[in-house]
Amino acid sequence: MTLRSYFVKKGRIEFNYKKDSVRERDGWISGFFSLFIDDISVLDDNNLMDDPMEWKHFATDIYPGMKEISFVYQKYNSDMNLDMKLQIKVCDAT
């Protein structure tokens, strides 16, 4: 998913996520999550040891201007991985 937004002033993107990840028989990782801002990687999560039921937190600053924000979840498309997923939710306001 890609979002294009114009930031008038410095802002912040903040969210919680959880994902399914497994190591395939050939050694590749299925369930790799990345976040890009203007084609620059700001999050690469390929950790296989995470509890898929536990939410992880991520936050980063965003500077003024037009920004393209891309959320990428990569997995193999096989019957074994059919139910793998990434979930993202908005953080509670504090």
ZIRANOR-V150497 format. One record per helix or strand of 3 or more residues. SS is the DSSP state (h for helix, s for strand). FROM is the first residue (numbers start at 1). TO is the last residue. If there is no record, write none. Layout:
[[SS:FROM:TO] [SS:FROM:TO]]
This chain:
[[s:2:7] [s:11:19] [s:32:37] [s:40:45] [s:56:62] [s:65:74] [h:79:81] [s:86:90]]
